[in-house]
Amino acid sequence: MISLERFLDIRERFGHFASWAVWAEEGDRPKDNMGDLSVLNPDQNPLLLESLRGESIFLGLNISGRIERPFGNFHDPRPMATDFKIRNALRGTRYWGSYMTDIIKDFEEKASGRMMTFLGANRDFELESIRKLREEIRALGVISPLLIAFGQDAESIARRNFRGEFEIVRVPHYAKRISNEAYRIQVSRTFTEC
C-alpha cells in the first residue's frame, strides 16, 4: 500500500514519465479504455492506494512521445499502441499495482536502436537517468525492489547499473509482435520462474 502523501509526491515529481500498473477494465475490444486515467485518481477510485505497491518496478526503455497527462505513460490510448498487452498480462497477478517507469528519462525516441546508440556515446546521460531512477526508488520507500525490464535493452541498462544491488528479471517487450494472449503466457512464465 502507498500512502496518499507518497502517491501525490510521486505524481508531482515523476508523473510525466511514470505510472502504476492499474488500468480501467477493457470494453468490447482489448484496447478499450486504455487512456482512462480516472482509475489512478484516489478521489474517483477509493481502493487505489490499497492496490499500489513499490516492491516491483516495471522498467521501459524510454518514452516514445511526450506524456501529456500525469501517469499517462503505459496507458497509451492510440490505436497503434500496444500498452494494452501489459494490462492483460498483469490482470489478476500480484504485479497489478506495481510501479512503472522508464529507465532513461526525458528522452523521446521511438527506435530503441537509436536510443542505445545515443547512450553508447553519452554515458553521462545514462548515469543521470539512473540517478533519477534511484530518486524514484527512494520516493517509493522500498529498500530492495524487484526490477522487471521490458525487453533486452532496458534489461541490459538495469544490469550494468544495478547488478548485485537489486534482483532484475526481463519480460518480453509489449510491442513484441505476438497476440495479446501469447504475451500474457510469456510474461506469466517469467513470473513463475521468479
C-alpha positions in Angstrom: 0.0 0.0 0.0 1.1 3.5 -0.8 0.1 6.5 1.4 -1.8 9.4 -0.1 1.1 11.7 0.6 3.6 9.4 -1.1 1.3 9.0 -4.1 0.8 12.7 -4.5 4.6 13.3 -4.2 5.3 10.7 -6.9 2.6 12.1 -9.2 4.0 15.6 -8.8 7.7 14.7 -9.2 7.6 11.8 -11.7 4.2 11.7 -13.2 5.4 12.9 -16.6 7.3 9.6 -17.2 6.0 7.1 -14.5 2.7 5.4 -13.8 1.2 2.4 -12.0 0.1 -1.0 -13.3 -3.6 -0.2 -12.8 -5.9 0.2 -15.8 -9.6 0.6 -16.4 -11.5 -2.5 -17.4 -11.4 -3.1 -21.1 -14.6 -2.8 -23.1 -15.6 -4.8 -26.1 -12.1 -4.7 -27.5 -8.7 -5.3 -25.8 -7.6 -1.6 -26.4 -10.8 -0.1 -25.0 -10.4 2.3 -22.0 -6.6 2.3 -22.1 -6.4 6.1 -21.7 -8.9 6.2 -18.8 -6.7 7.6 -16.0 -9.6 8.1 -13.6 -8.6 4.7 -12.1 -5.3 6.4 -11.0 -7.2 9.2 -9.1 -7.8 8.3 -5.4 -10.8 10.6 -5.3 -12.5 8.6 -8.1 -11.0 5.2 -7.1 -11.1 4.8 -3.3 -9.4 1.4 -3.4 -6.5 2.7 -5.5 -3.9 3.3 -2.7 -4.5 -0.2 -1.2 -3.7 -1.8 -4.6 -0.4 0.1 -5.2 3.0 -1.3 -4.4 6.6 -0.3 -4.9 8.2 -3.7 -4.3 8.2 -4.4 -8.0 9.1 -1.8 -10.6 8.5 -2.3 -14.3 11.1 -0.6 -16.5 10.5 0.6 -20.0 13.5 1.9 -22.0 12.3 5.5 -22.7 9.2 7.4 -23.7 8.4 7.3 -27.4 6.5 10.6 -27.3 5.6 13.3 -24.9 3.4 12.2 -22.0 0.5 14.7 -21.8 -1.1 13.7 -18.5 0.4 12.6 -15.2 0.6 8.8 -15.1 -0.2 8.6 -18.8 2.9 6.5 -19.5 2.0 2.8 -20.2 -1.7 3.9 -20.7 -1.5 5.0 -24.3 -5.0 5.0 -25.9 -3.7 5.5 -29.5 -4.8 2.7 -31.9 -1.2 1.8 -32.8 -0.1 1.5 -29.1 0.4 -1.9 -27.5 0.3 -1.0 -23.8 -3.0 -2.9 -23.6 -0.9 -6.1 -23.6 0.6 -5.2 -20.2 -2.9 -4.7 -18.8 -3.9 -8.2 -20.0 -0.7 -9.8 -18.8 -0.8 -8.3 -15.3 -4.6 -8.6 -14.6 -5.2 -10.9 -11.6 -1.5 -11.2 -10.8 0.5 -10.0 -7.7 2.1 -7.5 -10.1 -1.1 -5.5 -10.6 -0.5 -2.2 -8.9 3.3 -2.2 -9.4 5.2 1.0 -10.1 6.1 1.6 -13.8 8.7 4.0 -15.2 11.3 4.3 -17.9 15.0 3.6 -17.1 16.0 6.5 -19.4 14.4 9.8 -18.5 13.2 12.7 -20.6 14.3 11.4 -24.0 11.8 10.9 -26.7 12.8 8.2 -29.2 10.7 5.5 -30.9 13.6 3.4 -32.2 15.4 1.5 -29.4 18.5 1.1 -31.6 18.9 4.8 -31.9 18.4 5.2 -28.1 21.1 2.6 -27.4 23.5 4.2 -29.9 23.0 7.5 -28.2 23.6 6.0 -24.8 26.8 4.4 -26.0 28.1 7.8 -27.0 26.7 9.7 -24.0 27.4 7.6 -20.8 26.8 10.7 -18.6 23.2 10.9 -19.9 22.6 7.3 -18.8 24.1 7.9 -15.4 21.9 10.9 -14.9 18.8 8.8 -15.7 20.0 6.2 -13.3 20.4 8.9 -10.6 16.8 9.9 -11.3 15.6 6.3 -11.1 17.3 5.9 -7.7 15.4 9.0 -6.6 12.2 7.4 -7.7 13.0 4.2 -5.7 13.7 6.3 -2.6 10.4 8.1 -3.1 8.6 4.8 -3.2 10.1 4.0 0.2 11.3 0.5 -0.8 14.7 -1.0 0.1 15.2 -3.8 -2.4 12.6 -3.7 -5.2 12.4 -6.3 -8.0 13.2 -4.6 -11.3 11.2 -6.0 -14.2 12.6 -4.8 -17.5 10.5 -4.7 -20.7 12.8 -6.2 -23.3 16.6 -6.7 -23.7 17.7 -3.1 -23.9 16.1 -2.0 -20.6 17.4 -5.2 -19.0 21.0 -4.5 -20.2 20.9 -1.0 -18.8 19.4 -2.2 -15.5 22.0 -5.0 -15.2 25.0 -2.7 -15.8 23.8 -0.2 -13.3 22.2 -2.3 -10.6 23.9 -5.7 -10.8 24.3 -7.2 -7.3 22.1 -4.5 -5.8 18.6 -5.4 -6.9 17.1 -8.6 -8.4 16.4 -8.0 -12.2 14.2 -10.0 -14.5 13.2 -9.5 -18.1 9.8 -9.9 -19.6 9.2 -9.6 -23.3 8.6 -6.1 -24.6 4.9 -5.4 -25.0 5.5 -4.2 -28.6 6.6 -7.7 -29.5 4.6 -9.0 -32.4 2.6 -11.7 -30.8 -1.0 -11.9 -29.7 -2.3 -10.4 -26.6 -2.9 -13.9 -25.1 0.6 -15.2 -26.2 2.1 -12.2 -24.5 0.3 -12.9 -21.2 1.5 -16.5 -21.3 5.2 -15.4 -21.9 5.0 -12.9 -19.0 3.4 -15.5 -16.8 6.2 -17.9 -17.4 8.8 -15.3 -16.4 6.9 -14.7 -13.1 6.7 -18.4 -12.4 10.5 -18.6 -12.6 11.0 -15.6 -10.1 
